[in-house]
């Protein structure tokens, strides 16, 4: 571990690591070591992210969240920037720390997580290790208005390929995120739009296009 001044924090340290590109050296139960120019960086990851990474000896890229705690620097690694944003957002909820946030992201893709929040599916959220009934209720209550904006932001990830943006948008891809954006432009609040599109996506399937999702969502919102 690297020694740092006791006063250093995530918020005020300018030397934070935001991304690592290197060669996979080895894996642990909840971490990977990435060799970057001969230096091995240990990054803690969700189960989903670890499963998406290549074998040792192959190249990989991780979006990084850097935490500095007293004399320890800890890196958290993510498959993309959107997953990292969800990691940050989840920790704004009372009772959710880094460990629980990673556990949630190990169970849910970003889009599926947004859908669960939009549909207030507390039972689904409770499947994540460390998320009991009360924490699931807090996640739904505290993030229902924030999740839609983050979902739509997934469409505009700088440098993201179309495939990456589709898979990371919410609730079920590019069409869903565009439908949410369209509904909010029509005057519906983000939480209403996200919930309606989530229901439409579940009914019409992941292959539904934007127009079909908007039409079905408007029918739901008219009730």
Residue pairs with C-beta under 8 A, 6 or more apart in sequence:
1 71
1 72
1 73
2 73
3 71
4 13
4 68
4 71
4 73
6 70
6 71
8 68
9 68
10 16
10 66
10 67
10 68
13 66
13 68
16 66
17 41
17 64
17 66
17 75
18 63
18 64
18 66
19 61
19 62
19 63
19 64
20 34
20 36
20 41
20 43
20 61
20 62
20 64
20 75
20 77
21 36
21 59
21 60
21 61
21 62
22 34
22 35
22 36
22 37
22 41
22 59
22 60
23 34
23 35
23 36
23 57
23 58
23 59
23 60
24 32
24 33
24 34
24 35
24 53
24 54
24 55
24 56
24 57
24 58
24 59
24 60
25 32
25 33
25 34
25 35
25 40
25 56
26 32
26 33
26 56
27 33
27 50
27 53
27 56
30 44
30 45
30 47
30 50
30 102
31 42
31 43
31 44
31 45
32 42
32 43
32 45
32 50
32 53
32 60
32 62
32 77
33 40
33 41
33 42
33 43
34 40
34 41
34 43
34 60
34 62
34 77
35 41
41 75
42 75
43 62
43 64
43 75
43 76
43 77
44 74
44 75
44 76
44 77
44 98
44 102
45 53
45 62
45 76
45 77
45 78
45 102
46 78
46 83
46 102
46 103
46 105
46 106
47 106
47 107
48 79
48 105
48 106
48 107
48 109
49 62
49 77
49 78
49 79
49 83
49 105
49 106
52 79
53 60
54 60
62 77
62 78
62 79
63 77
63 78
63 79
63 80
63 81
63 83
63 84
64 75
64 76
64 77
64 78
64 84
65 75
65 76
65 78
65 84
65 87
65 88
66 73
66 74
66 75
66 76
67 73
67 74
67 75
67 76
67 98
68 74
76 84
76 87
76 98
76 102
78 84
78 87
78 105
80 157
80 160
80 164
80 168
81 157
81 158
81 160
82 110
82 150
82 153
82 154
82 157
82 168
83 105
83 110
83 168
85 150
85 153
86 101
86 105
86 110
86 113
86 150
87 98
87 101
87 102
87 105
89 143
89 146
89 147
89 150
90 96
90 100
90 101
90 104
90 105
90 139
90 143
91 97
91 98
91 101
92 142
92 143
92 146
93 135
93 138
93 139
93 142
93 143
94 138
94 142
95 134
95 135
95 138
96 104
96 135
96 138
96 139
99 130
100 128
100 129
100 130
100 131
100 135
103 128
103 129
103 130
103 131
104 113
104 125
104 128
104 131
104 139
105 113
106 128
106 129
107 127
107 128
108 116
108 128
109 167
109 168
110 151
110 154
110 168
110 169
110 170
111 151
111 167
111 168
111 169
111 170
111 171
111 172
111 173
111 176
112 171
113 147
113 170
114 147
114 148
114 150
114 151
114 170
114 171
114 194
114 198
115 121
115 170
115 171
115 172
115 198
115 201
115 202
116 124
116 125
117 125
117 139
117 140
117 143
117 144
117 147
117 194
118 144
118 147
118 148
118 171
118 191
118 194
118 195
118 197
118 198
119 195
119 198
119 199
119 202
120 140
120 144
120 195
121 140
122 133
122 136
122 137
122 140
123 136
125 131
125 135
125 136
125 139
125 140
126 132
126 133
126 136
131 139
144 191
144 194
145 189
145 190
145 191
147 170
147 190
147 194
148 170
148 180
148 184
148 190
148 191
148 193
148 194
149 190
150 170
151 169
151 170
151 171
151 176
151 177
151 180
151 194
152 169
152 177
152 180
152 181
152 184
154 165
154 168
154 169
154 170
154 177
155 165
155 169
155 174
155 177
155 178
155 181
157 164
157 165
157 168
160 168
162 174
165 174
166 173
166 174
167 173
169 176
169 177
170 176
170 177
170 180
170 194
171 194
171 197
171 198
171 201
172 201
172 206
172 208
173 206
174 210
175 208
175 209
175 210
175 212
175 213
176 197
176 198
176 201
176 213
178 210
179 193
179 197
179 200
179 210
179 213
179 214
179 217
180 190
180 193
180 194
180 197
182 210
182 214
183 192
183 193
183 196
183 197
183 214
183 217
183 218
183 221
184 190
184 193
188 196
188 221
192 221
193 217
196 217
196 218
196 220
196 221
197 213
197 217
199 216
199 217
199 220
200 208
200 212
200 213
200 216
200 217
200 220
201 208
201 213
203 216
204 212
204 213
204 216
208 216
